[in-house]
Amino acid sequence: MSWTDERVELLTKLWSEGLSASQIAGRLGGVTRNAVIGKVHRLGLSGRATTSRLNSSRPRTRIASSRRATKSRFASPGNLALRALYHPDAEPFVPHFEELEIPVAERKTLQMLTESSCRWPIGDPQQPDFHFCNRSKVPGLPYCEFHARRAFQPPQPRRRERPPMEVAVPASASKPEKEKLSA
């Protein structure tokens, strides 16, 4: 179905009267709502008055906004199931490791290391005294025995496999509900 001049005139008239694209498609017949919208767009027929505002007899009154009670987004104290497992210490634990004292003559840079040298870095890479351990490494590992013990920690047991922790329960929480109601 093509857009003849008569159909375009009817479309323009119905559009200016405020009919919807579905209503216009129904009156024209043989076209879809989207075809009507596309033709209106190509013709530049936007800017019509909507029927809902024209037909309303009563004026719109603004409703004064009242202060509604809003839910606090932070009402929940967090995951209570894991709270008993978390015990913040006063100071975070910083492990103290003893470092091997490498004589100056044995200190090597990365370019000076051999295949059998321990590759444990010592010091700050930005400083001129940065070096590597250079002791004999453990076969199959990049480090000597001392640094291999520091680098590779045995796996910790999983949380589910650990024995349950004792949690202190307040005295009021230990009474059954029925006893609380009768008291």
N, C-alpha and C positions, 0 to 999 in steps of 0.2 A: 504494500500500500504506500503510495507516494503522497507527499504534501502538496496538494494543489493550492492555488491562490484562495479558493473559497474556504478550504479547510484551515489555512493559516489565518484568515480573517476571523473565522469562527473561534479558533483557538485564542486569538488575541482578545476577542470580545469576552469569552468565558473567563479568561485569565483576569481581565480587568474587573469583572464582576465579583471576583474573589472565590471562584470555585477551585477545589483542590485538583491536583493533577490526576488523581484517580477518577474524580467525577467528570473531568474533561475527557479522559480516555473513554469512559463509558458512553458519553454523548456522541463523540466522534465515531466510535466503533472502528475496529480493525487496528488499533494502536494500543500500546501498553502505557502504563503510567510513566515508566522510564523514558519512553519515546517522547512523551509530552514534555517531561522535564528537560530533556536534551534540546528539543526544539525551542522551548521557552528560553533556555540559556543561550542558544545560538542567535535567537532574535533579540536578545538583550531586554526581555520583558520583566526583569526583576523590579522591585520597588512598588509592589501593589499593596494595598491595605488588606490586612487579614480580617476575615469575617468575625472572628470571635471577639475582637475588640470593638468592632463597629456595632455589633448586635447587642452588646451588653448594655442594659438600661441603667443599672446602678453604678455609681462611681466606685472605683476601687479605693478602699481605705487602707492605709498602712497600719499594720498591727504593731503596736509598740513592743519592742523586743524586751522580754523579761529575762532577768538573769536566772537561767536554769541551773539546777545543781548538776555539775558535770562530774563524771567519774574520774577519779585520779588515775593517771596512767601508771603510777608507781605504788599502787595499793599493795601489791604482792611483795613480800620480803625476799622473794627469790625461790630457788629450788630447795624446799625443806627436806627432801629425801637425802640430799647429799650434805646438808648443813652439819650433821654430826661428824662427818668425815673430815671436815675442814677445821683446822685449829691454827689460827694465825699466831705466829710467834712474835715476841716483842721485837726481835731483830732477825732478819732473814739469815739463814744458815749459809755461810760462805766457806766451802771446804778449803782447808789449808794444805797445800801440797808442798812437800819438800822437793826442791829442784836439785838435780845433780850439779855439782860444781865441775865445770869443764875447764881444764887448763887452757890458757890462751893459745898455746902451741897446737892444741888438738881441735880448736874451733875451725869449722869449715863453712864456706858459703855454699850455695846450691850448686854452683858450677864445679866445685871441688869435691863433691860427694861421689862415692863409688857405689856399685850395685850392692855391696854388703854393708853400707853405712846406714845408721839410724837417721831417719828423716824428721825427727821431732824438732820443730822450730823453737828457738829460745830467744826471748827478747822481743822488742818492737821492730817490725820490718822497716820502719821509717828511720831507725837509728843506725849509726855506723857499726855498733857492736853486735848487731843481729847475726846469729849463727845457728847451726844445727848441731845436734848431739854428737854424731859421728862415731858412736860406739858400734860394736858389731850387732847387726840386727838379727832377730829371730827368723829362721827360715819360714817363708810364706807370709811374713808380716813386714810392714815398712819400718817398724820400730824395734829398739832393743828391748830386753826383758822388762826393765824398769818402766819405760814409757808405754809399753804394750799393756801393762797392768793399769796404768792411768787412762789409757785411751779406750780400752775395751772392758766395760763393766758387765758383770753377769746380769742376765735379765731379772727384773723384779717380778714377784708373783702378781698375777692379775688381780684386780680388785675383787672379782667374784670368787677367786680361789683363796683370798686372805681370810683369816678367822674373823668373825664379826667383832666389831668394837663395842665396848660397853658404853652405853649412853645414859647419862643421868636424867631421870624423869622426875618432874616435880611431884610432890605428894598428892596434890589435887588431881593430877592426871592419872594416877594409878587406881583411883576408885572407879568401879563400874558406874555406868550412867544411872542405873536404877538406884544405887546407893546415894548418888548425888541428889537425885530428885526427892528422896524420902528424908534426907537430912535437913 
